[in-house]
Amino acid sequence: MTSYVSTAAQISTVILGLGFFFITRVMAKKQSTYPPEVPSLLPWFGSVFGFVSGPSRFLALCHAQFGPVFKFLLGGRNIIVVSTAEAVHNALFTDYRVLTNRAEHYDHFHVVCNNTSLYPTIFDTFSHKLFPVLDRRLSKRALDSVTTDFAETVFGRLKLQSVGVPVSLRRSLTEPVYAAVTAIFLGSKFSPDSYEDWFDFWTTLPLRLIRRPFWSFPSTRARGRLLDHFTMCLHAASPDNDDDKLAGDFSKAIRENNIPFEAASPAVLAVMLALHTNPFNNLFWLFSWLLADPRAFSSLRDEIDKGVRKEFGNLQTFISEASPRRLDSATFALLSSAILEATRLTMLQTGVHLAESDFQLKDGKTTIPVQKGEYVLLYPRPAQQNDASYPDPQKFVLDRFVQSEYQSELTPTSGKPYFAFGAGKHVCKGRYLAMFEIKVLTILYLSLFDVTPIPLDSQSSRWEPPQFSPQSVGTTHPTHDVFVKLRPRVTL
Protein backbone atom coordinates (compact mmCIF):
# COMPACT_ATOMS: atom_id res chain seq x y z
CA MET A 1 0.00 0.00 0.00
CA THR A 2 2.79 2.33 0.99
CA SER A 3 4.60 1.49 -2.24
CA TYR A 4 1.45 2.23 -4.20
CA VAL A 5 0.98 5.62 -2.54
CA SER A 6 4.64 6.46 -3.09
CA THR A 7 4.39 5.53 -6.76
CA ALA A 8 1.20 7.56 -7.18
CA ALA A 9 2.82 10.53 -5.51
CA GLN A 10 5.82 10.27 -7.81
CA ILE A 11 3.56 10.06 -10.86
CA SER A 12 1.54 13.04 -9.63
CA THR A 13 4.73 15.04 -9.10
CA VAL A 14 5.88 14.24 -12.62
CA ILE A 15 2.49 15.21 -14.05
CA LEU A 16 2.44 18.46 -12.10
CA GLY A 17 5.99 19.20 -13.19
CA LEU A 18 5.19 18.53 -16.82
CA GLY A 19 2.04 20.60 -16.50
CA PHE A 20 3.94 23.50 -14.99
CA PHE A 21 6.63 23.20 -17.68
CA PHE A 22 3.98 23.14 -20.41
CA ILE A 23 2.11 26.14 -18.99
CA THR A 24 5.27 28.21 -18.56
CA ARG A 25 6.35 27.38 -22.11
CA VAL A 26 2.93 28.42 -23.45
CA MET A 27 3.01 31.64 -21.43
CA ALA A 28 6.55 32.36 -22.61
CA LYS A 29 5.48 31.73 -26.20
CA LYS A 30 2.54 34.10 -25.79
CA GLN A 31 4.82 36.77 -24.40
CA SER A 32 7.39 36.26 -27.10
CA THR A 33 4.80 36.50 -29.85
CA TYR A 34 3.35 39.83 -28.77
CA PRO A 35 2.03 41.48 -30.83
CA PRO A 36 -0.16 38.55 -31.94
CA GLU A 37 0.78 37.27 -35.36
CA VAL A 38 -1.60 36.73 -38.24
CA PRO A 39 -1.16 33.02 -39.07
CA SER A 40 0.07 31.99 -42.48
CA LEU A 41 1.14 28.69 -44.02
CA LEU A 42 3.39 30.32 -46.60
CA PRO A 43 6.94 31.27 -45.62
CA TRP A 44 8.20 34.63 -46.91
CA PHE A 45 4.93 35.32 -48.77
CA GLY A 46 2.94 35.37 -45.54
CA SER A 47 -0.34 37.27 -45.94
CA VAL A 48 0.53 38.72 -49.32
CA PHE A 49 -2.48 37.25 -51.12
CA GLY A 50 -4.99 38.45 -48.53
CA PHE A 51 -3.43 41.90 -48.38
CA VAL A 52 -3.07 42.41 -52.13
CA SER A 53 -6.65 41.26 -52.79
CA GLY A 54 -7.94 44.08 -50.56
CA PRO A 55 -5.65 45.95 -48.15
CA SER A 56 -8.34 47.95 -46.34
CA ARG A 57 -10.54 44.88 -45.93
CA PHE A 58 -7.56 42.79 -44.75
CA LEU A 59 -6.61 45.32 -42.07
CA ALA A 60 -10.21 45.64 -40.85
CA LEU A 61 -10.62 41.85 -40.53
CA CYS A 62 -7.30 41.46 -38.71
CA HIS A 63 -8.16 44.31 -36.37
CA ALA A 64 -11.47 42.65 -35.52
CA GLN A 65 -9.79 39.28 -34.85
CA PHE A 66 -6.48 40.19 -33.23
CA GLY A 67 -7.13 43.57 -31.64
CA PRO A 68 -5.55 47.02 -32.03
CA VAL A 69 -1.97 45.73 -32.37
CA PHE A 70 -0.93 42.79 -34.54
CA LYS A 71 1.86 41.59 -36.80
CA PHE A 72 1.81 39.96 -40.21
CA LEU A 73 4.36 38.79 -42.76
CA LEU A 74 4.23 40.39 -46.20
CA GLY A 75 6.75 39.37 -48.84
CA GLY A 76 9.60 38.89 -46.37
CA ARG A 77 8.72 41.97 -44.31
CA ASN A 78 7.46 41.75 -40.74
CA ILE A 79 4.83 44.48 -40.38
CA ILE A 80 3.46 45.58 -37.02
CA VAL A 81 0.10 47.33 -37.28
CA VAL A 82 -0.81 49.84 -34.56
CA SER A 83 -4.23 51.44 -34.39
CA THR A 84 -4.69 53.00 -30.94
CA ALA A 85 -4.52 56.78 -30.77
CA GLU A 86 -1.59 56.76 -28.34
CA ALA A 87 0.49 54.23 -30.31
CA VAL A 88 -0.07 56.10 -33.58
CA HIS A 89 0.74 59.42 -31.93
CA ASN A 90 3.94 58.09 -30.31
CA ALA A 91 5.09 56.50 -33.57
CA LEU A 92 4.66 59.81 -35.39
CA PHE A 93 6.74 61.58 -32.73
CA THR A 94 9.48 58.91 -32.57
CA ASP A 95 12.95 60.11 -33.59
CA TYR A 96 13.43 59.54 -37.32
CA ARG A 97 16.79 57.93 -36.58
CA VAL A 98 14.87 55.18 -34.79
CA LEU A 99 11.75 54.99 -36.97
CA THR A 100 12.10 56.33 -40.50
CA ASN A 101 9.68 56.77 -43.38
CA ARG A 102 12.44 56.64 -45.99
CA ALA A 103 11.33 53.15 -47.11
CA GLU A 104 7.81 54.47 -47.70
CA HIS A 105 9.14 57.32 -49.85
CA TYR A 106 11.14 54.76 -51.80
CA ASP A 107 7.99 52.69 -52.43
CA HIS A 108 6.13 55.77 -53.65
CA PHE A 109 9.04 56.62 -55.93
CA HIS A 110 9.07 53.07 -57.24
CA VAL A 111 5.43 53.17 -58.37
CA VAL A 112 6.18 56.01 -60.77
CA CYS A 113 9.65 55.01 -61.93
CA ASN A 114 11.10 51.68 -63.01
CA ASN A 115 14.73 52.79 -62.62
CA THR A 116 15.45 53.58 -58.96
CA SER A 117 19.26 53.56 -59.09
CA LEU A 118 19.44 57.33 -58.51
CA TYR A 119 16.84 57.27 -55.73
CA PRO A 120 19.26 57.96 -52.81
CA THR A 121 20.67 61.07 -54.54
CA ILE A 122 17.22 62.28 -55.57
CA PHE A 123 15.77 61.66 -52.11
CA ASP A 124 18.57 63.58 -50.40
CA THR A 125 18.22 66.46 -52.88
CA PHE A 126 14.48 66.75 -52.38
CA SER A 127 14.70 66.28 -48.59
CA HIS A 128 17.40 68.88 -48.00
CA LYS A 129 16.83 71.36 -50.83
CA LEU A 130 13.19 71.24 -51.91
CA PHE A 131 11.15 70.17 -48.90
CA PRO A 132 12.34 73.22 -46.90
CA VAL A 133 11.16 75.37 -49.83
CA LEU A 134 7.79 73.61 -49.73
CA ASP A 135 7.58 74.17 -45.98
CA ARG A 136 8.08 77.91 -46.46
CA ARG A 137 5.80 78.26 -49.48
CA LEU A 138 2.99 76.21 -47.93
CA SER A 139 3.15 77.64 -44.42
CA LYS A 140 0.00 79.28 -43.09
CA ARG A 141 1.68 82.68 -43.14
CA ALA A 142 2.98 82.48 -46.73
CA LEU A 143 0.07 80.70 -48.37
CA ASP A 144 -1.91 83.86 -49.14
CA SER A 145 0.79 85.03 -51.57
CA VAL A 146 1.00 81.62 -53.26
CA THR A 147 -2.73 81.25 -53.93
CA THR A 148 -3.58 84.66 -55.40
CA ASP A 149 -4.98 83.27 -58.68
CA PHE A 150 -6.31 79.99 -57.32
CA ALA A 151 -10.03 80.83 -57.22
CA GLU A 152 -9.92 82.44 -60.68
CA THR A 153 -8.34 79.33 -62.16
CA VAL A 154 -10.91 77.05 -60.51
CA PHE A 155 -13.75 79.31 -61.69
CA GLY A 156 -12.42 79.32 -65.24
CA ARG A 157 -12.38 75.52 -65.35
CA LEU A 158 -15.84 75.20 -63.76
CA LYS A 159 -17.32 77.43 -66.46
CA LEU A 160 -16.34 74.73 -68.97
CA GLN A 161 -18.49 72.07 -67.25
CA SER A 162 -21.35 70.61 -69.27
CA VAL A 163 -24.78 71.40 -67.88
CA GLY A 164 -28.05 69.51 -68.22
CA VAL A 165 -26.36 66.22 -69.10
CA PRO A 166 -24.81 63.51 -66.91
CA VAL A 167 -21.24 64.34 -65.89
CA SER A 168 -18.75 62.56 -63.67
CA LEU A 169 -18.83 63.99 -60.17
CA ARG A 170 -15.25 62.87 -59.59
CA ARG A 171 -13.90 64.57 -62.67
CA SER A 172 -15.98 67.73 -62.36
CA LEU A 173 -14.64 68.25 -58.82
CA THR A 174 -11.01 67.32 -59.30
CA GLU A 175 -10.15 68.70 -62.75
CA PRO A 176 -10.49 72.38 -61.72
CA VAL A 177 -8.41 71.78 -58.59
CA TYR A 178 -5.77 69.90 -60.59
CA ALA A 179 -5.42 72.85 -62.95
CA ALA A 180 -5.21 75.40 -60.12
CA VAL A 181 -2.73 73.50 -57.93
CA THR A 182 -0.56 72.65 -60.93
CA ALA A 183 -0.44 76.35 -61.82
CA ILE A 184 0.69 77.19 -58.27
CA PHE A 185 3.56 74.74 -58.32
CA LEU A 186 4.70 74.46 -61.91
CA GLY A 187 3.57 77.69 -63.55
CA SER A 188 2.33 78.14 -67.09
CA LYS A 189 4.88 75.83 -68.70
CA PHE A 190 3.06 72.74 -67.40
CA SER A 191 -0.17 72.16 -69.29
CA PRO A 192 -3.35 71.64 -67.19
CA ASP A 193 -4.69 69.70 -70.18
CA SER A 194 -2.65 66.75 -68.89
CA TYR A 195 -5.52 65.99 -66.51
CA GLU A 196 -6.82 62.99 -68.47
CA ASP A 197 -3.42 61.30 -68.25
CA TRP A 198 -3.25 62.24 -64.58
CA PHE A 199 -6.68 60.73 -63.90
CA ASP A 200 -5.86 57.48 -65.73
CA PHE A 201 -2.66 57.10 -63.73
CA TRP A 202 -4.07 58.26 -60.39
CA THR A 203 -6.98 55.79 -60.40
CA THR A 204 -4.53 52.85 -60.59
CA LEU A 205 -2.35 54.20 -57.79
CA PRO A 206 -3.72 51.89 -55.05
CA LEU A 207 -2.94 48.84 -57.20
CA ARG A 208 0.54 50.12 -57.90
CA LEU A 209 1.28 50.86 -54.24
CA ILE A 210 0.49 47.28 -53.19
CA ARG A 211 2.49 45.98 -56.17
CA ARG A 212 -0.51 44.24 -57.66
CA PRO A 213 0.38 43.08 -61.19
CA PHE A 214 -1.51 43.57 -64.44
CA TRP A 215 -2.66 47.16 -64.08
CA SER A 216 -3.93 48.63 -67.29
CA PHE A 217 -1.70 49.46 -70.23
CA PRO A 218 -3.41 52.87 -70.74
CA SER A 219 -2.31 53.81 -67.21
CA THR A 220 1.32 52.96 -68.01
CA ARG A 221 1.21 55.03 -71.19
CA ALA A 222 -0.41 57.90 -69.26
CA ARG A 223 2.44 57.78 -66.75
CA GLY A 224 4.96 58.01 -69.59
CA ARG A 225 3.28 61.08 -71.05
CA LEU A 226 3.12 62.74 -67.61
CA LEU A 227 6.84 62.13 -67.05
CA ASP A 228 7.56 63.67 -70.46
CA HIS A 229 5.54 66.74 -69.41
CA PHE A 230 7.50 67.07 -66.16
CA THR A 231 10.83 66.63 -67.93
CA MET A 232 10.07 69.37 -70.46
CA CYS A 233 8.78 71.64 -67.69
CA LEU A 234 11.99 71.20 -65.66
CA HIS A 235 14.15 71.84 -68.72
CA ALA A 236 12.36 75.11 -69.48
CA ALA A 237 11.93 76.40 -65.90
CA SER A 238 14.11 79.13 -64.42
CA PRO A 239 14.32 80.18 -60.75
CA ASP A 240 14.64 83.81 -61.91
CA ASN A 241 11.22 83.74 -63.58
CA ASP A 242 8.36 84.24 -61.10
CA ASP A 243 5.92 82.65 -63.55
CA ASP A 244 7.78 79.35 -63.26
CA LYS A 245 6.76 79.07 -59.58
CA LEU A 246 8.25 76.08 -57.75
CA ALA A 247 9.32 74.46 -61.02
CA GLY A 248 12.20 76.94 -61.02
CA ASP A 249 13.29 75.79 -57.55
CA PHE A 250 13.00 72.17 -58.61
CA SER A 251 15.04 72.81 -61.75
CA LYS A 252 17.78 74.69 -59.91
CA ALA A 253 18.26 72.00 -57.25
CA ILE A 254 18.29 69.23 -59.85
CA ARG A 255 20.87 71.03 -62.01
CA GLU A 256 23.13 71.77 -59.02
CA ASN A 257 23.21 68.10 -58.07
CA ASN A 258 23.85 66.88 -61.63
CA ILE A 259 20.68 64.78 -61.74
CA PRO A 260 19.24 64.18 -65.22
CA PHE A 261 15.81 65.75 -65.58
CA GLU A 262 14.48 62.45 -66.93
CA ALA A 263 15.54 60.76 -63.67
CA ALA A 264 14.16 63.53 -61.46
CA SER A 265 10.76 63.87 -63.13
CA PRO A 266 9.29 60.82 -61.32
CA ALA A 267 10.16 62.46 -57.99
CA VAL A 268 8.29 65.61 -59.05
CA LEU A 269 5.36 63.42 -60.06
CA ALA A 270 5.50 61.74 -56.62
CA VAL A 271 5.36 65.16 -54.94
CA MET A 272 2.32 66.13 -57.01
CA LEU A 273 0.67 62.81 -56.18
CA ALA A 274 1.12 63.56 -52.49
CA LEU A 275 -0.44 67.00 -52.95
CA HIS A 276 -3.45 65.79 -54.95
CA THR A 277 -4.45 62.32 -53.78
CA ASN A 278 -6.02 62.95 -50.36
CA PRO A 279 -7.79 66.23 -51.26
CA PHE A 280 -9.22 64.61 -54.41
CA ASN A 281 -10.67 61.67 -52.48
CA ASN A 282 -11.94 63.93 -49.70
CA LEU A 283 -13.71 66.19 -52.21
CA PHE A 284 -15.47 63.25 -53.79
CA TRP A 285 -16.68 61.81 -50.50
CA LEU A 286 -17.66 65.20 -49.09
CA PHE A 287 -19.99 65.81 -52.03
CA SER A 288 -21.26 62.23 -52.05
CA TRP A 289 -22.32 62.46 -48.41
CA LEU A 290 -23.82 65.91 -48.89
CA LEU A 291 -25.88 64.68 -51.86
CA ALA A 292 -27.12 61.77 -49.74
CA ASP A 293 -28.29 64.16 -47.00
CA PRO A 294 -30.44 66.98 -48.48
CA ARG A 295 -30.71 68.73 -45.11
CA ALA A 296 -26.92 68.88 -44.69
CA PHE A 297 -26.55 69.98 -48.32
CA SER A 298 -29.05 72.79 -47.84
CA SER A 299 -27.49 73.94 -44.54
CA LEU A 300 -24.01 74.13 -46.03
CA ARG A 301 -25.21 75.96 -49.15
CA ASP A 302 -27.05 78.49 -46.97
CA GLU A 303 -23.87 79.16 -44.99
CA ILE A 304 -21.88 79.58 -48.20
CA ASP A 305 -24.41 82.00 -49.75
CA LYS A 306 -24.52 84.12 -46.59
CA GLY A 307 -20.78 83.88 -46.01
CA VAL A 308 -19.87 85.06 -49.50
CA ARG A 309 -22.19 88.07 -49.15
CA LYS A 310 -20.88 88.93 -45.66
CA GLU A 311 -17.15 88.51 -46.31
CA PHE A 312 -16.89 89.51 -49.97
CA GLY A 313 -20.11 91.20 -51.02
CA ASN A 314 -20.66 89.01 -54.06
CA LEU A 315 -19.27 85.94 -55.80
CA GLN A 316 -17.22 87.96 -58.31
CA THR A 317 -15.29 89.62 -55.49
CA PHE A 318 -14.81 86.23 -53.83
CA ILE A 319 -13.23 84.89 -57.02
CA SER A 320 -10.72 87.75 -57.18
CA GLU A 321 -9.98 88.08 -53.45
CA ALA A 322 -10.36 84.62 -51.87
CA SER A 323 -7.42 83.73 -49.63
CA PRO A 324 -6.72 81.13 -46.92
CA ARG A 325 -6.76 83.82 -44.23
CA ARG A 326 -10.18 85.19 -45.22
CA LEU A 327 -11.73 81.74 -45.48
CA ASP A 328 -10.44 80.69 -42.05
CA SER A 329 -13.20 82.45 -40.14
CA ALA A 330 -16.35 81.67 -38.18
CA THR A 331 -18.35 82.71 -41.25
CA PHE A 332 -17.46 79.37 -42.85
CA ALA A 333 -17.39 77.26 -39.66
CA LEU A 334 -19.82 74.66 -41.04
CA LEU A 335 -17.70 74.24 -44.18
CA SER A 336 -14.56 73.74 -42.08
CA SER A 337 -16.39 71.15 -40.01
CA ALA A 338 -17.62 69.32 -43.12
CA ILE A 339 -14.07 69.03 -44.48
CA LEU A 340 -12.67 67.77 -41.17
CA GLU A 341 -15.49 65.25 -40.93
CA ALA A 342 -14.85 63.99 -44.47
CA THR A 343 -11.13 63.60 -43.78
CA ARG A 344 -11.89 61.77 -40.52
CA LEU A 345 -14.06 59.23 -42.30
CA THR A 346 -11.80 58.68 -45.31
CA MET A 347 -8.47 58.18 -43.52
CA LEU A 348 -7.15 54.60 -43.55
CA GLN A 349 -3.38 54.51 -43.01
CA THR A 350 -0.89 57.30 -42.36
CA GLY A 351 2.25 55.52 -43.50
CA VAL A 352 4.68 52.65 -43.07
CA HIS A 353 7.86 53.29 -41.08
CA LEU A 354 11.02 51.20 -40.83
CA ALA A 355 12.71 50.55 -37.47
CA GLU A 356 16.41 51.41 -37.67
CA SER A 357 17.05 49.89 -34.23
CA ASP A 358 15.25 47.89 -31.55
CA PHE A 359 12.92 50.02 -29.44
CA GLN A 360 9.76 49.93 -27.33
CA LEU A 361 6.74 51.80 -28.68
CA LYS A 362 4.59 53.04 -25.81
CA ASP A 363 0.88 52.21 -26.04
CA GLY A 364 -0.98 53.30 -22.94
CA LYS A 365 0.18 51.21 -19.98
CA THR A 366 1.89 48.67 -22.25
CA THR A 367 4.75 48.77 -24.71
CA ILE A 368 5.05 47.22 -28.15
CA PRO A 369 8.43 45.58 -28.83
CA VAL A 370 9.74 46.59 -32.26
CA GLN A 371 12.90 45.00 -33.63
CA LYS A 372 15.35 46.52 -36.06
CA GLY A 373 14.24 45.82 -39.63
CA GLU A 374 10.54 45.52 -38.78
CA TYR A 375 7.98 47.89 -40.25
CA VAL A 376 5.34 49.79 -38.31
CA LEU A 377 2.12 50.47 -40.21
CA LEU A 378 0.02 53.26 -38.70
CA TYR A 379 -3.66 52.43 -38.95
CA PRO A 380 -5.64 55.20 -37.20
CA ARG A 381 -9.01 54.39 -38.75
CA PRO A 382 -10.34 52.44 -35.72
CA ALA A 383 -9.28 55.25 -33.35
CA GLN A 384 -10.94 57.87 -35.58
CA GLN A 385 -14.15 55.82 -35.63
CA ASN A 386 -14.32 55.10 -31.91
CA ASP A 387 -17.71 55.96 -30.42
CA ALA A 388 -16.06 57.05 -27.17
CA SER A 389 -14.54 59.99 -29.02
CA TYR A 390 -17.05 60.38 -31.85
CA PRO A 391 -20.71 59.49 -31.20
CA ASP A 392 -22.27 57.66 -34.13
CA PRO A 393 -18.72 57.39 -35.53
CA GLN A 394 -19.40 55.93 -38.97
CA LYS A 395 -21.95 58.58 -39.91
CA PHE A 396 -21.15 61.82 -41.72
CA VAL A 397 -22.20 64.54 -39.26
CA LEU A 398 -21.96 67.97 -40.88
CA ASP A 399 -21.52 70.05 -37.71
CA ARG A 400 -19.44 67.57 -35.69
CA PHE A 401 -16.45 69.92 -35.56
CA VAL A 402 -18.28 73.25 -35.23
CA GLN A 403 -16.77 75.14 -32.28
CA SER A 404 -18.86 77.05 -29.76
CA GLU A 405 -16.28 79.82 -30.08
CA TYR A 406 -14.42 79.69 -33.39
CA GLN A 407 -10.62 79.69 -33.16
CA SER A 408 -9.31 78.19 -36.41
CA GLU A 409 -10.21 75.50 -38.93
CA LEU A 410 -7.93 72.78 -37.52
CA THR A 411 -8.30 73.35 -33.75
CA PRO A 412 -11.63 71.44 -33.30
CA THR A 413 -9.68 68.19 -33.56
CA SER A 414 -7.50 68.96 -30.51
CA GLY A 415 -7.77 66.32 -27.81
CA LYS A 416 -9.43 63.81 -30.14
CA PRO A 417 -7.89 60.99 -32.18
CA TYR A 418 -7.43 62.71 -35.54
CA PHE A 419 -4.50 61.96 -37.84
CA ALA A 420 -5.75 62.95 -41.29
CA PHE A 421 -2.96 65.55 -41.59
CA GLY A 422 -0.31 63.54 -39.75
CA ALA A 423 1.50 64.77 -36.63
CA GLY A 424 4.95 65.50 -35.26
CA LYS A 425 7.77 65.30 -37.81
CA HIS A 426 5.31 63.70 -40.23
CA VAL A 427 2.71 66.48 -40.29
CA CYS A 428 1.33 67.10 -43.79
CA LYS A 429 3.16 69.99 -45.48
CA GLY A 430 0.12 70.76 -47.62
CA ARG A 431 -2.55 70.72 -44.90
CA TYR A 432 -3.37 74.43 -45.16
CA LEU A 433 -3.41 74.31 -48.95
CA ALA A 434 -5.67 71.24 -48.85
CA MET A 435 -8.21 73.00 -46.62
CA PHE A 436 -8.13 76.07 -48.85
CA GLU A 437 -8.52 74.27 -52.16
CA ILE A 438 -11.44 72.17 -50.89
CA LYS A 439 -13.12 75.30 -49.51
CA VAL A 440 -12.73 77.26 -52.75
CA LEU A 441 -13.98 74.40 -54.93
CA THR A 442 -16.95 73.71 -52.64
CA ILE A 443 -17.96 77.38 -52.44
CA LEU A 444 -17.78 77.87 -56.20
CA TYR A 445 -19.40 74.54 -57.09
CA LEU A 446 -22.39 75.05 -54.78
CA SER A 447 -22.71 78.73 -55.76
CA LEU A 448 -22.64 78.09 -59.49
CA PHE A 449 -24.65 74.87 -59.78
CA ASP A 450 -27.68 73.00 -58.60
CA VAL A 451 -26.52 69.39 -58.37
CA THR A 452 -28.73 66.34 -58.88
CA PRO A 453 -27.26 62.84 -58.41
CA ILE A 454 -28.25 60.16 -60.91
CA PRO A 455 -29.10 56.73 -59.41
CA LEU A 456 -27.21 53.76 -60.82
CA ASP A 457 -30.51 51.97 -61.32
CA SER A 458 -32.62 53.95 -63.77
CA GLN A 459 -35.75 52.38 -62.27
CA SER A 460 -34.98 53.74 -58.78
CA SER A 461 -35.51 57.27 -57.51
CA ARG A 462 -33.34 56.66 -54.42
CA TRP A 463 -29.68 57.61 -54.57
CA GLU A 464 -26.96 56.37 -52.25
CA PRO A 465 -23.20 57.02 -52.18
CA PRO A 466 -20.91 54.27 -53.49
CA GLN A 467 -19.19 51.82 -51.16
CA PHE A 468 -15.55 52.02 -50.12
CA SER A 469 -13.27 49.99 -52.37
CA PRO A 470 -11.41 47.19 -50.54
CA GLN A 471 -8.40 48.10 -52.72
CA SER A 472 -8.09 51.48 -50.99
CA VAL A 473 -4.70 52.58 -49.68
CA GLY A 474 -4.06 55.69 -47.59
CA THR A 475 -7.54 57.13 -48.01
CA THR A 476 -10.73 55.44 -49.13
CA HIS A 477 -11.44 55.17 -52.84
CA PRO A 478 -14.97 54.53 -54.20
CA THR A 479 -16.04 51.32 -55.90
CA HIS A 480 -17.45 53.40 -58.75
CA ASP A 481 -17.90 56.99 -59.87
CA VAL A 482 -21.01 59.08 -59.33
CA PHE A 483 -22.80 60.90 -62.14
CA VAL A 484 -24.72 64.11 -61.61
CA LYS A 485 -26.61 66.72 -63.60
CA LEU A 486 -25.56 70.33 -63.16
CA ARG A 487 -27.91 73.29 -63.64
CA PRO A 488 -26.65 76.89 -63.47
CA ARG A 489 -27.62 78.88 -60.36
CA VAL A 490 -25.95 82.17 -61.18
CA THR A 491 -24.49 83.75 -64.30
CA LEU A 492 -21.20 85.67 -64.10
Secondary structure, 3 states (H helix, E strand, C coil): CHHHHHHHHHHHHHHHHHHHHHHHHHHHHHHHCCCCECCCCCCCCECHHHHHHCHHHHHHHHHHHHCCEEEEEECCEEEEEECCHHHHHHHHCCCCCCEECHHHHHHHHHHHCCCCCCHHHHHHHHHHHHHHHHHHHCCCCCHHHHCCCHHHHHHHHHCCCCCCCEEEHHHHHHHHHHHHHHHHHHHHHCCHHHHHHHHHHHCCHHHHHCCCCCCCHHHHHHHHHHHHHHHHHHHHCCCCCHHHHHHHHHHHHHHHCCCCHHHHHHHHHHHHHHHHHHHHHHHHHHHHHHHHCHHHHHHHHHHHHHHHHHHHCCHHHHHHHCCHHHHCCHHHHHHHHHHHHHHHHHECCCEEEEECCCEEEEECCEEEEECCCCEEEECCHHHHCCCCCCCCCCCCCCCCCCCCCCCCCCHHHCCCCCCCCCCHHHCCCCHHHHHHHHHHHHHHHHHHEEEEECCCCCCCCCCCCCCECCCCCCECCECCCCEEEEEECCCC
